[in-house]
């Protein structure tokens, strides 16, 4: 396994991103962590092997919220590997019984708005607007590099756009195309949930949000949490590139727009 240069940034792979399950891997020279475990333990191990890593190496798992597509494999991995787990107190209380027993010594409180230091990495938590008990996502800092994860939110506030501005890389939600959702097979009450302020960002909303956050440092924008029913990867990609280009931003010059997948890990890229 290749050692990271202390000054050379850190590495990230979106192992899975989509409405069926979410899991992201992040490593620095001193720490290896997962954010969410929304697939089976067996599938997550398979995805780790795709990037030449193993679950036995993971030091910690961060939880964003209690929805199944983010915690499906959490209990299994906790019991199998004895790894440290971090979530805010409200989320711990909201986890379904299907997660199973987790030892108290593995559970750590990481409250919204706080900064957690794990080894050589600082992690900023921030709240999002989603219909979970206390959903939060994370911004990761290692030396001068920053990676932001922002999905599962109905909107992005001005405060949040300012807090997350000019990161080196983003995972931003592009959950649905508005017309595909409106014309699709979902019942009206579910469509209303997705479209609401506590739902999910559309392709357009995700692009508009990230257009106000990219800066001189930004090199990669990954599109995440795409709906399998109400979106198409090429359409999400085209919408993002079009809106960013219309805003006069350097698409494919100063930064790239990249895709994620619910079944195939992205390359382990250097932030």
N, C-alpha and C positions, 0 to 999 in steps of 0.2 A: 504494500500500500504506500502511495506517495506521501511523504511528509510535507506539510504546509510550511512555507516560509513565514516566520513570525510577523513580518511586515507585509505579507503578500495578500491580505484580505482573507476572506473565508469562503466556504463553498456551500451551495444550496442545491437541492433537487426537489421539485414537486413530484413526489412519488405517485400521487393520485389527486386529481382535482375535478370535482363535478358533483352533480346532485346525488350520485350513487355512493360517494365516499370521498373523504379528504384526508391527506396525510403529507406532511412536508418534512424533509430531513435537512438539518443544518449542522455544519461542523466548523470548528476552529481548531488550532493546534492542540487545545486542551480539553475541549468539550464536544460531544456529539449528542444532538437532541432531536426529538420528533415534536412536531406540532400537530396534535390531533391523531386519532387512530380510527378512522371511520370505515375501515375494512376489516376482514378477518385477520387474525394473527398470521395465518399461513400466507395470505395474499400479500401482506405487508412485508413479510420475510422475502417472498419472491421478488417484490419490487426493489427491496434493498439489494438483493443479489444482482439486479440489473445495473446498479451503479457500483458494483464491487464493494459493497458494505454488508455488515451483518448486524442483526438486532442485538446480539450479545454485547456489542460495542457501545450501545446507546446509554448515556448517563442519565437522561431526564426526558420526560414527556410533558409538554405544555398542553392544556386543554382550553379551547376557546369558549365552548358552550356545550350544553347537554343534548343537542339533537343527535339522532342516531348516526347520521352520515359524518359525524365528527368523533364519536366515542364508541363505535361498535366493537372494536378490538381492544379497548382500553383495559378492561378487567383481565382478559387473557394475558396480555403482555405484562401487566403489572405483576400477576402471580407467577408467570414463567420466568421473568428476568429480575424481579425485585427492584425495579428501577424507581427513581424518585419521580413523583407526579406533582404538577403545579396547576392550581386553578383558584379562582376566587371562592370565598366561603359560600356564597349563594349558589354557585354552580356545583360545588361539592354536595350540597344539600339536595339539589335538583336532579342528580344523576339517577337514572332509573334502576330498579332492582336487578334488571337483566345484566348490569355490569358485574354483579357478584361482589363477594367480599374482597376488600383491599385492606392491607395492614395499615394501621394508623401511622406507623413510623414512615410509611412511603408517601403519605399525604402532606403536602405543603400548601400554605395559603399564599397566593400571589394576587393581591387586590388590584382592582382597576385604578389606573393612574400612577401606580408605583413603578419603580425601576428595580429589577432583580439582576444581580451579578452572579453569573455562573462561570467560574474559572476566569477566562480572559474575555468574556462576552458580557455586555450590558444589554438588558432586554427591557424595553419600555412597553407597558401595557396601556391600552386605551379602549374606552367603551365604544360600541357601535349600536346602531338602531335596528334591532332584530327581535323577533318574537320568541326570545328565550328569556330565562330569568335574569341573567346579568352577563350578556355576551361581551367578550373582549377579544381584541386581536393584538398583534405585537409588532414592534419595530426593533430590529436586531442591530447592535452596534459592535464593531470590532475594529480597534484602532480608528482610522478615519473613514471606514466603510459602513454603509447602512443598507439593510434590506427590510422592506415594509410588506407585511401581509395585511390585506384589507378586502375581505369578502363578507358575505352574510350581513348585509346592511341595506336598509331601504333608502338611505341618503347619506351623503358625506357633508358634515357641517363645515362652515368656514373655519372654525377653530381647528378642526381635524385636518383640513387641507393645509393650514399653516404649520401645524405640528409635524406633519409628515412630508413637508416640502423638500425637494432636492435630494432624495435618496438615490443611491447608486442603482438599486433595482427594486421593482415593485411586483407583487402579485396582486392584481386588481380584479374585482368581480366583473364579469360580463355574463350575467346569468341568463338573460332572455332577450330575444328580439320582440319588440312590442307587438308587431302585427302577428307573428307566429303564436304568441301567447293569447292574444285576443281571439284569434280564429281557431285555436286549438281545442282539444277534447277535454281540457280541465273543466270542472264545474265552476260556476261563477264565483262562489265563495272562496275557492282556492286561488282563482285569478286575482281576486281582490286582495287576498293576503300577500301574494307575490308583488303586486303593484303598489302596495301601501308603504307607508313610512317605516314600517317594521318588517319589510319583506326583503327583496333582493334588488340589486342594481341591474338595470337593463344595459344592453350594449352601449346605447347612447349616454346614459347617465354615468356609467363607468368611464367612458372616454372623456366626458366633460369634466369629471372629477380629477382624473389623472392629468388632464391638460393644465390644470392649475397647480399641480404638484411637481411636475418634472422641472429639472433645473440643469445647470451645467454639468453636474456630476452624473446625471442619469444616463445609464447605458442599456438597461434592459427593462421592458415592460411585459410581464407575463399575464395572459388573460386566464382567469380562473373561475371555478364553480359554474361552468356552463351547464344549463339544463339539457338533458338528453331529449326532452320532448319539445321544448320551446326555443331551441337555438340550433344553429349550424356553425361549426368551427370557422369555416371560411367567411361566413357572414359577420361573425363577431370580429374577426381579424380585419376585414375590410372596413367595418364601421369605425373601429379604433383608428386605423391608419388614416381614413378620410377626415375624421374630425380633428385629429392632431395636425394633419397637413393644413386643413382650413384655418387652424389657429396659428399657422406660421412656424410650427415646431419641426425640429430636424428629424423627421421619421426616416429611418434607414440611412441617416447620415451621422447624427450625434448619438442616436439610440436605435434599438431594434424593438419591434413588437413581436412577441413570441407566444406560442400556444402551449397549453397544458393538455392533459388527457386523463380520463378516469381510469384507464387500464394500463398505461405505459408511462414509466417514469421519464421525466425530462433528464437531459444530461446533467451531470454534477458540475454546475458552472461556478466559476470564480467571480465573486462579487467585486 
